[in-house]
């Protein structure tokens, strides 16, 4: 696994720097129109960039201190599905505002009775002339309260087996009949929502792909989601890592506690295994191969690792760990650990993807300590979001180990 990037004088680097000189403070729209937001997308929305070029662009953006527009569900999940199966009119209407984060997206998939068993959804869509009339309920819908559009799964053939008869729609979130109610979690954040659809009329032109073939598209969406959620870092690609925790201990002179030393060593070993799994995924993509179930392997392992790491940080803080915003060194450590800037995680923003969260740099500010405390509270939920750990293990069992598929009683009729 050799990931040495091309040198500083590589033409692709020069191309970006030339563009940046003409746009020294690029707006989200300029980044999108410049094809820098999702360079792997086809033109005109991207560059059709190969993986090495993508890594070069990521490196150049990081060096320039430029962040891409933050629209995780739109850019990460909805966009690739529309590119895969959408009409030309849908691509031209939705993709550029999506890349510029001018229109935020949400995902209307999970239901109270269909979470891990997503194909068991009961929200129905009935054709009525040139519209579809949708009735049902969705839950755990991140950003529904600020989104302009949602990707919606609904049952269009109630007599078909559960993995069939599902269709995939683009749902305008300001449609009459949509009610969004907040779900505030134990971090006191409002990101989740429950969404009620009461005879919501969706134009027929908002159907993505073919009628009753939506499950195939749902798998495209979920595949992109699990790759996104298995990024580097203990909290879905954001937040502190095992190395940050180890550096915090080093910053106060280390520890002679044999149990803590063993726990830190185990956390480091786990993080290295996850790092190598991530490199294997990148290697597969660079080589033109599909990573297969490796994204599910890594997500299942990473979620459990995140829980253990955050629990260890809280235990290190001892009694002061019961206080909100306390880091691993306690409420008033003699020396604050320094662990650098943390990337924005897709689940973390207070109320919307683009709302400022203040100073995230390390040091004696709130950002660093709050992330440990926040991570302790949110990490158990990550074993459920984006596909439970049990679902990931089923994927690995079936696709990697060749074990029999789970029996669907409806398929035996």
Secondary structure, 3 states (H helix, E strand, C coil): CCCCCCCCCCHHHHHHHHHHHHCCCCCHHHHHHCCCCCCCCCCCCCCCCCHHHHHHHHHHHHHHCCCCCCCHHHHHHHHHHHHHHCCHHHHHHHHHHHHCCCCCEEEECCECCECCCHHHCCCEEEEECCEEEEEEEECCCCCCCCCCEEEEEEECCCCCCCCCCEEEEEEECCCCCEEEEEEECCCCCEEEEEEEEEEEEEEHHHEECCCCEHHHHHHHHHHHHHHHHCCCCCECCECCCHHHHHHHHHHCCCCCCHHHHHHHHHHHHHHHHHHHHHHHHHHHHHCCCCCCCHHHHHHHHHHHHHHHHHHHHHHHCHHHHHCCCCECCECCCCCCCCCCCCCCCCCCCCCCCCCCCCCCCCCCCHHHHHHHHHHHHHHHHHCCCCCCHHHHHHHHHHHCCCCCCCCCHHHHC
